[in-house]
Amino acid sequence: MDKIFIEGMAFFARHGVLPAEREVGQRFLVDVSLYLDLAAAGAADDLEKTVDYQEVYRKVEEVVCGRSFQLVETLAEAVAAALLETFPVSRVGVCVKKPGAPLPGCFEAVGVEILRGKEPCPEK
């Protein structure tokens, strides 16, 4: 299966368990992978036979910035569902990172990574 990916999309949004996180907001980083057959697009050099990256970005932005979730797990599920519903893909991977999570100590980010599909994913 082929893959289109967009990494490091940054959005300012209001997700979190703590009320202050939803009031003040913070930066979220999102990576997505879209799994589909790209052979026809590659052979024809035709955007209509693939997925437009700009449309993917807009859909992710709409979900991340359009609602407020307590959990990044729920945010990742919402992004995955929107991508599966909107684009002709069989599976999507979504990674949501929260660099400013209210945790003690030094860290780069916390987050979740999920893989969802229109059909069951094969076992590894």
C-alpha positions as CSV (number, residue, x, y, z in Angstrom):
1,M,0.0,0.0,0.0
2,D,1.3,3.5,-0.9
3,K,1.3,6.4,1.5
4,I,0.9,10.2,1.3
5,F,2.1,12.0,4.4
6,I,2.0,15.5,5.8
7,E,4.2,16.1,8.9
8,G,4.5,18.9,11.4
9,M,1.2,20.7,10.8
10,A,1.0,23.3,13.6
11,F,-2.3,24.6,14.9
12,F,-3.2,26.8,17.8
13,A,-6.2,25.2,19.5
14,R,-8.0,24.8,22.9
15,H,-7.8,21.1,23.8
16,G,-7.1,19.7,27.3
17,V,-8.5,18.4,30.5
18,L,-7.6,21.5,32.5
19,P,-10.0,24.5,32.1
20,A,-7.0,26.8,31.6
21,E,-5.9,24.7,28.6
22,R,-9.2,25.3,26.9
23,E,-9.3,29.0,27.9
24,V,-5.8,30.0,26.9
25,G,-5.1,27.4,24.2
26,Q,-1.8,26.1,23.0
27,R,0.1,24.7,20.0
28,F,-0.6,21.2,18.6
29,L,1.4,19.4,16.0
30,V,-0.3,16.9,13.7
31,D,1.2,14.4,11.3
32,V,-1.1,12.4,9.0
33,S,-0.5,9.4,6.7
34,L,-3.0,8.4,4.1
35,Y,-2.8,4.9,2.6
36,L,-4.0,4.3,-0.9
37,D,-2.9,3.1,-4.3
38,L,-0.9,5.8,-6.0
39,A,-0.1,3.9,-9.2
40,A,-2.7,5.5,-11.4
41,A,-1.7,9.0,-10.2
42,G,1.9,8.3,-10.8
43,A,1.4,6.9,-14.3
44,A,-1.0,9.7,-15.4
45,D,0.6,12.6,-13.6
46,D,-3.0,13.6,-12.7
47,L,-4.1,15.3,-9.5
48,E,-7.6,13.9,-9.9
49,K,-6.2,10.4,-9.4
50,T,-4.7,11.1,-6.0
51,V,-5.4,13.2,-2.9
52,D,-4.8,16.9,-2.9
53,Y,-2.5,17.8,0.0
54,Q,-4.1,21.2,0.4
55,E,-7.5,19.7,0.9
56,V,-6.0,17.3,3.5
57,Y,-4.5,20.2,5.4
58,R,-7.7,22.2,5.3
59,K,-9.7,19.2,6.7
60,V,-7.2,18.6,9.5
61,E,-7.3,22.3,10.4
62,E,-11.1,22.3,10.4
63,V,-11.2,19.4,12.9
64,V,-8.3,20.6,15.1
65,C,-9.4,24.2,15.3
66,G,-13.2,23.7,15.0
67,R,-14.0,22.0,18.3
68,S,-12.5,21.6,21.7
69,F,-11.7,18.1,23.1
70,Q,-10.4,17.2,26.5
71,L,-8.2,14.3,25.2
72,V,-5.7,14.3,22.4
73,E,-6.9,10.7,21.9
74,T,-10.4,12.1,21.0
75,L,-8.8,14.7,18.8
76,A,-6.8,12.1,16.9
77,E,-10.0,9.9,16.4
78,A,-11.9,12.9,15.1
79,V,-9.1,13.8,12.6
80,A,-8.9,10.1,11.4
81,A,-12.7,9.9,11.0
82,A,-12.9,13.1,9.0
83,L,-10.0,12.0,6.7
84,L,-11.5,8.5,6.1
85,E,-14.9,10.1,5.4
86,T,-13.6,12.8,3.0
87,F,-10.9,11.1,1.0
88,P,-10.6,7.8,-1.1
89,V,-8.2,6.2,1.3
90,S,-8.2,2.7,2.9
91,R,-6.4,3.7,6.1
92,V,-5.1,6.8,7.9
93,G,-2.4,7.3,10.5
94,V,-2.7,10.3,12.8
95,C,-0.2,11.5,15.3
96,V,-1.1,14.4,17.6
97,K,1.7,16.0,19.7
98,K,1.1,18.5,22.5
99,P,4.5,20.2,23.2
100,G,3.1,22.5,25.9
101,A,1.3,19.8,28.0
102,P,1.1,20.9,31.7
103,L,3.6,18.3,33.0
104,P,6.5,18.9,35.4
105,G,10.0,18.4,34.0
106,C,11.6,18.8,30.6
107,F,10.2,17.0,27.5
108,E,9.7,17.7,23.8
109,A,6.1,16.6,23.5
110,V,3.5,14.2,24.6
111,G,0.9,12.8,22.3
112,V,-0.8,9.8,20.6
113,E,-0.5,8.0,17.4
114,I,-3.4,6.0,15.9
115,L,-4.0,3.9,12.8
116,R,-7.6,3.6,11.5
117,G,-9.1,2.1,8.4
118,K,-12.2,1.5,6.5
119,E,-11.4,-2.2,6.7
120,P,-9.7,-4.1,9.5
121,C,-5.9,-3.6,9.5
122,P,-3.9,-6.8,8.9
123,E,-2.2,-8.2,12.0
124,K,1.6,-7.7,12.1
